[in-house]
Amino acid sequence: GSATLPRPVTDCENNNENVLLGSEGLDLATLRFYPEPLSEKIDQLYVSGGLLGDIAKGSTPAVPPETETTDFSRQTRFRLNALDAKLSDQETKTETAEINNVWKLLTKMTDVTTSHVVATAHRSAALSTGAIAANNTLLTDTSTGRQYYPLLQEPSRLTSTAALPESDQRHLTGMPDFHGTGMTLSFWYRHVACEGGVPTCGVYLFEMRTAHPKATGSTCWGLWLENQGLYWDNPQSSGVRQYPRNFVDAQYEFNGDVTWRHVALVFDETSDKLRLYMDGNLAHEGSWGSEVSKMACNAAGSSKVLTLGRKAGPGWRLSAEVEVHDLRMYVHSDGAGTPLSAGDVAAIAAEVTPGIDGSYKCLLENSTALRDGKWRDDYGHGCAWYAAAEREGKHVCSYAPAQLACPVACKSRQECFPGHVSPTPTFYAWDSIRRIDSLAPNGKLCLGSHLTPEIARSECEAWVTAKGGAPAAKTSPEVAQWLETMLDTTREGTPRIDYTLCAEMAAAIDDHCSFNTTAVRAFTAASNANGKAFTIAFWTRPSDVDSLHPPSQMFQPSVNFMATLSPPTHTIVVGKTLHYNGEARVFTSCDYNSGMYKYESVELEPHSSSEWTFFAVSRDVAGVTRVVTNSEANEEVTPAMPTCFFDSAAMFNAIEVNYPTVMSPVLMV
């Protein structure tokens, strides 16, 4: 047979007038135009980190590999080889069993089911079915001074009522009036785990009716809540139904049946808008479609009921067992006479909530409980392994200890919605993957685009001459921190460029890996404006056997972000220094610690000697230096160390790479 293949480029489209890029079903990445013929060796691909074979298979950084692959697997292979050497024709059962255990260590997966262990262990009691009298006792909220009706006060699970008759569907009777004004519904909510691989699912959480059952009344309004959106039904709006979706990023959606989230729905009588707040922050605002103060079935003294967990109709019994707690109605005519403000909602969301285990609430972004730990299961599997297995659909995170220790990998804890904020500006040094081979024995030097090899060498020679020669320059106090780190590195068997030897430095410069200085300067300006907080991140992997650290035969990438070259000063160093796995050092140019150790050092975690490894180095305004290796993080807190850049206009002006490596664009935030 035959099949039509998607065409990446058609250069004769529209009678040779246009160049058509792509077609239906085609994925494109890193599209480039070169106004010259490609050479036989395709140098343009090679220096961008690719080979001819990569055209067919791609060269995008893979997902983080298992953290065990570097150290754990290497030790296991060593153990296996040693045991094989010991075994003879008279091998013992003990030795055979030991080999089997080692293989089990690598391959066995804990038997689990798809049940959500953490969630089901703390599910709320089922709410009674049928008619439930709404609590009409007015209470005063101490955090805002506003009055409210505590409609439901206990954590309540809305179990399935699909098999029950219409009269037994859950509904609150005796609902308060708010005719002539607006109202706010405030409650804690735990969603449902979507089944069957669907990305979003939901429930008709509330429906106000004139009477119950359906045959005796009519619908006044209804609200549907799902992972990715909100739906409201207002019959007074000429049949217009609002269904806004995807108004928050996926990480903040109502996702799964583990985390309690605070929700507030403000029906604003002054603007006739409905506002949805999540975790105390405004998530969405839209027109209600009619006058809020004249909402249907809200006349003073009118009979009305509020159904819970379903729409009053046979086709809407969705059986989604969501949970609701502390359901309040704030009537805006309570004396304040105005809708609840954003500050009011935030204060309510921050209140202590009796009846809810705090370990199942969402967490603020900077919470340490949102970070995966260094936990290992009985088979040596860490959080990164669980994340990879979940992506493959193996449901290993049903294992309760993994849920507790790996909140990110297992998505067992959720970050609170922080509100809509302007996106943090991001910048990149390099615009594609780079293959960095050793140009000189001690590595390669990549210059910022404002520098040339001639300028760099000229500045070096001028500086060394002013210091009285290379030996004197190397002992100059201004290079003490660079020299200390360089010696720490070389003692561990990693080569480094000697910047007091200008010919050696010049020989290491490679024009092919020059990076965008404008982006670095814009990033530095943004960092200066944000209290000098920053994050620098990149992926890297070995390119060949020469990439491995000779003493250990492991990939120990050595990447040095140089603030200046003459004299040499570091901003960040990532590589093999004093720790077994290497470390990241962040330097400061300010006086600190009586002139000694003007840097913070954070140990790296094991990284792959064959696949891509992700590194991120960040420092915040509180003096916390945090280093991430794949999904595992270490940090040091040194608030006394000020963050000061050697070049206030550019955090780094050159990148020194000491082993052959393939690097992604350097992300700067």
Buried (B, 14 or more C-beta within 10 A) or exposed (E): EEEEEEEBEEEEEEEEEEEEEBEEEEEEEEEEEEEEEEEEEBEBBBBBBBEEEBEEEEBEBEEBBBBBBBBBBBEBEEBBEEBEEEEEEEEEEEBEEBBEEBEEBBEEEEEBEEEBBBBEEBBBEEBEBBBBEBBEEEEEBEBBEBBBBBBBBEBBBBBBBEEEEBEBBBBBBBBBBBBEBBBBBBBBBBBBBBEEEEEBBBBBBBBBBBBBBBEEBEBBBBBBBBBBBBBBBBBBBEEEEBEBEEBBEEEBBBBBBBBBBBBBBBBBBEBBBBBBBBBBBBBBBBEBBBEBBEBBBBEEEEBBBBBBBBBBEEEBBBBBBBBBBBBBBBBBBBEBEBBBEBEBBBBBBEBEBEEBEEEBBBBEEEEEEBBBBEBBBEBBBBBBBBBBBBEEEEBBBBBBEBBBBBBBBBBBBBBBBBBEEEEEEEBBBBEBBBBBBBBBEBBBBBBBEBBEBEEBBBBBBEBBEEBEEBEEBBEBEBBBBBBBBBEBBBEBEBBBBBBBBBEBBBBBBBEBBBBBBEBBBBBBBBBBEBEBBBBBBBBBBBBEEEBBBEEBEBBBBBBBBBBBBBBBBBBBBBBBBEBBBBBBBBBBBEEBEEEEBBBBBBBBBBBBBEBBBBBBBBBBEEBBBBBBBBBBBBBBEBEEBBBBBBBEEBBBBBBBBBBBBBBBBBBBB
